Amino acid sequence: MRLLFVFTIISIVSYVGVAIVRWLAYRHNVLDIPNERSSHTASVPRGGGLVIVVITVVGVWVYQEFYPELVTKTLVAYTVSAIVIAVVSGLDDLYTQPTWLRLAIHSVAAALAIYGCGYLPLRHLLGRDSTLVWAFSLILTFMWIVGLTNAYNFMDGIDGIASGQAVLAGLGWVLLGWLSGQPLVTVFGLLLAASTSGFLVHNWSPARIFMGDVGSAFIGFTLAVLPLIYNTQLDLARRGLSAALVGMIFVWPFVFDATFTFLRRLRHGERVFSPHRSHLYQRLVIAGHTHQFVAVLYSSLAAVGLVVGLGWRFGIRNFSWLLAIMLPLLCLGLWFLVCRREQKTEKPLGSDLSRYADTV
C-alpha cells in the first residue's frame, strides 16, 4: 500500500509538472513542427521529459538522504552522467546538434557510468577471469549503455509508445528490486514508472506534448545503467549478466525493433543515425494502424516480457523454456504482422523487407 500511495503522489506531481512545461513550451514556441518524417500533422509542444528527469534524479537523492543504500561514488556517477545526457538531448530538442557530438557525449556519459557503477562481468559466462575477458566486459557494457540510450531515443516516434514502455519497465524494476531485497532499485523503478505515468496522460494519442530527446535519451540511459546499480548491491561472486538480460527483456520490443531496423539499414548502406520512418512501429502506422493500437501492442508485448523475465530470473519452473521459445516467436509475430499489413495496404508492395528502404 505504501508503494501504491507514493506512486500515486509522484504521478500527480508529474502530471502537474508536465502541464506547466506544456504551457511554457507554448509560451516560448518550443514546438515540434511536422515534417516529412513526422507521424503527427500538427505542431505539438515538446520537452515534457524534463519532468521525468527532475523527478527521478531528485527523488533518488531524497531517498538516499534518508535511507543510505549506495556508495556516493556510484550515485554521483549516475547523476552526473544522466544529467549530461539530459542536457545534450535538451539542447538537441531546441537546436539540432550534430550526430557526432551526441554520440561523443553519450560515450563520455557511458564511460563515467562504468567508472562509478561498474560493468557487466563476463567471467561467469566465459568461465575465466583475464585481462581479455575484462576488456570484453567493458566493451559490452559500453555498447549496452550507448546502444539502449540511442535505441530508446529512436523508438520515441508516436504517441504513447515510449512512455508506455517506460512505465512497464519501471514497474519491472520495482518488482525485481522488491523481490531481490534491493530497496534502492525498487525506488529507481518507482520514480521512473510514476513520473512517466503522469506524463503518459498528456502523451496518449492525440498527444498534447512530446517528451523530446531530453526524456527518451534519459530513460534509455537510466534503464541501461540500472543493471549495473543492481550489481553493485551484490557480492562480487554473485554479479553476472542476469540483471542486464532481465532489463533487456523488460524493453525487448524496443530492443528488437531498433536492432532489426539498424541492421537492415546498415545492410542497405543507409545512414543509420539519420532520422527515418522505417522502424517496425512506424511501418505499422504508415500501413494504417492508429497510434493507440501500436502503443498498446508494444506495451502488451513488453508486459509479456516483464512476466517471463521475472519468472526466469527467480527460477520459476519451465520459465527458461518459455523465455527461449516465446520471445523469438513474438519477434517473428511482430515482423509477420508488419509484412501482412503492408501487403494488404500495398505500403510497400510485397513483404520483402529489402524493398522498404526505397519506399519511404
MOHU-V898446 format. One record per backbone hydrogen bond with DSSP energy under -0.5 kcal/mol. CO is the residue of the C=O (numbers start at 0). NH is the residue of the N-H. E is the energy in kcal/mol with one decimal. If there is no record, write none. Layout:
co = (CO CO)
nh = (NH NH)
e = (E E)
//
This chain:
co = (0 1 2 3 4 5 6 7 8 9 10 11 12 13 14 15 16 17 18 19 20 21 22 23 24 25 28 29 30 31 34 43 44 46 47 47 48 49 50 51 52 53 54 55 56 57 58 59 60 61 62 70 70 71 72 73 74 75 76 77 78 79 80 81 82 83 84 85 86 87 88 89 90 97 98 99 100 101 102 103 104 105 106 107 108 109 110 111 112 113 118 121 122 122 129 130 131 132 133 134 135 136 136 137 138 139 140 141 142 143 144 145 146 147 148 149 150 151 152 154 157 157 159 160 161 162 163 164 165 166 167 168 169 170 171 172 173 174 175 176 176 177 180 181 182 183 184 185 186 187 188 189 190 191 192 193 194 195 196 197 198 198 199 201 201 207 209 209 210 210 211 211 212 212 214 215 216 217 218 219 220 221 222 224 224 225 226 227 228 229 230 234 234 235 240 241 242 243 244 245 246 247 248 250 250 251 252 253 254 255 256 257 258 259 260 261 262 263 264 265 269 270 278 279 280 281 282 283 284 289 290 291 292 293 294 295 296 297 298 299 300 301 302 303 304 305 306 307 308 309 310 311 315 317 318 319 320 321 322 324 325 326 327 328 329 330 331 332 333 334 335 336 337 338 339 340 341 341 347 350 351 352 352 354 355 355)
nh = (4 5 6 7 8 9 10 11 12 13 14 15 16 17 18 19 20 21 22 23 24 25 26 27 29 28 30 45 32 43 37 31 209 49 50 51 52 53 54 55 56 57 58 59 60 61 62 63 64 65 66 73 74 75 76 77 78 79 80 81 82 83 84 85 86 87 88 89 90 91 92 93 94 101 102 103 104 105 106 107 108 109 110 111 112 113 114 115 116 117 120 125 126 127 133 134 135 136 137 138 139 119 140 141 142 143 144 145 146 147 148 149 150 151 152 153 154 155 155 156 160 161 163 164 165 166 167 168 169 170 171 172 173 174 175 176 177 178 179 180 181 180 182 185 186 187 188 189 190 191 192 193 194 195 196 197 198 199 200 201 201 202 203 207 208 44 46 47 48 214 214 215 216 217 218 219 220 221 222 223 224 225 226 227 228 229 230 231 232 232 233 237 238 238 244 245 246 247 248 249 250 250 251 253 254 255 256 257 258 259 260 261 262 263 264 265 266 267 269 268 271 273 282 283 284 285 286 288 287 293 294 295 296 297 298 299 300 301 302 303 304 305 306 307 308 309 310 311 312 313 315 314 318 321 322 323 324 325 326 328 329 330 331 332 333 334 335 336 337 338 339 340 341 342 343 344 345 346 346 352 354 355 356 357 358 359)
e = (-2.4 -2.6 -2.7 -2.2 -2.3 -2.6 -2.3 -2.2 -2.4 -2.6 -2.6 -2.4 -2.6 -2.9 -1.9 -2.0 -2.3 -2.7 -1.9 -2.4 -2.8 -2.0 -2.1 -2.4 -2.8 -0.8 -1.3 -1.6 -0.9 -1.4 -1.4 -3.5 -2.5 -1.9 -1.3 -0.6 -2.0 -2.4 -2.5 -2.2 -2.5 -2.5 -2.1 -2.0 -1.4 -2.2 -2.3 -2.2 -1.9 -1.4 -3.1 -0.7 -1.7 -3.0 -2.2 -2.3 -2.7 -2.9 -2.1 -2.9 -2.4 -2.3 -2.3 -2.4 -2.8 -2.3 -1.9 -2.6 -2.5 -1.6 -1.6 -1.5 -3.9 -1.9 -2.6 -2.1 -2.5 -2.7 -2.2 -2.1 -2.6 -2.4 -2.4 -2.4 -2.4 -2.4 -2.2 -2.2 -3.2 -1.7 -0.8 -2.8 -1.4 -0.8 -2.4 -2.4 -2.5 -2.3 -2.1 -2.4 -2.8 -0.5 -2.4 -2.6 -2.6 -2.3 -2.3 -2.5 -2.5 -2.3 -2.1 -2.0 -2.8 -2.6 -1.3 -2.7 -2.0 -0.6 -0.9 -1.7 -1.1 -0.5 -1.7 -1.9 -2.0 -2.2 -1.8 -2.8 -2.8 -2.3 -2.3 -2.1 -2.0 -2.4 -2.6 -2.7 -2.4 -2.9 -1.4 -0.6 -3.4 -0.9 -0.5 -1.9 -2.4 -2.5 -2.5 -2.4 -3.0 -2.3 -2.8 -2.8 -2.2 -1.8 -1.7 -2.0 -1.4 -2.6 -1.2 -0.6 -1.0 -1.6 -1.7 -3.0 -0.6 -0.6 -0.7 -2.5 -1.4 -0.7 -0.9 -2.3 -2.2 -0.6 -2.6 -2.5 -2.5 -2.7 -2.7 -1.5 -2.0 -1.9 -0.5 -0.8 -2.1 -2.8 -2.0 -1.6 -0.7 -1.1 -1.9 -1.4 -0.7 -0.9 -2.6 -2.6 -2.6 -2.2 -2.2 -2.0 -0.8 -0.7 -1.4 -0.8 -2.1 -3.1 -2.4 -2.8 -2.3 -3.0 -2.4 -2.3 -2.6 -2.1 -2.6 -2.5 -2.3 -1.3 -2.6 -1.5 -1.1 -1.7 -2.5 -1.8 -1.5 -2.8 -2.1 -2.4 -1.5 -2.1 -2.8 -2.6 -2.5 -2.6 -2.1 -2.6 -2.3 -2.2 -2.2 -1.9 -1.9 -2.4 -2.1 -2.6 -2.9 -2.2 -2.3 -2.5 -2.5 -2.0 -2.5 -1.4 -2.0 -2.0 -2.5 -2.3 -1.9 -3.0 -1.2 -1.5 -2.6 -2.4 -2.4 -2.5 -2.4 -2.2 -2.8 -2.4 -2.0 -2.3 -2.8 -2.3 -2.3 -2.2 -2.1 -1.8 -1.5 -1.2 -0.8 -0.7 -1.6 -1.3 -0.5 -1.3 -2.0 -0.6)
//
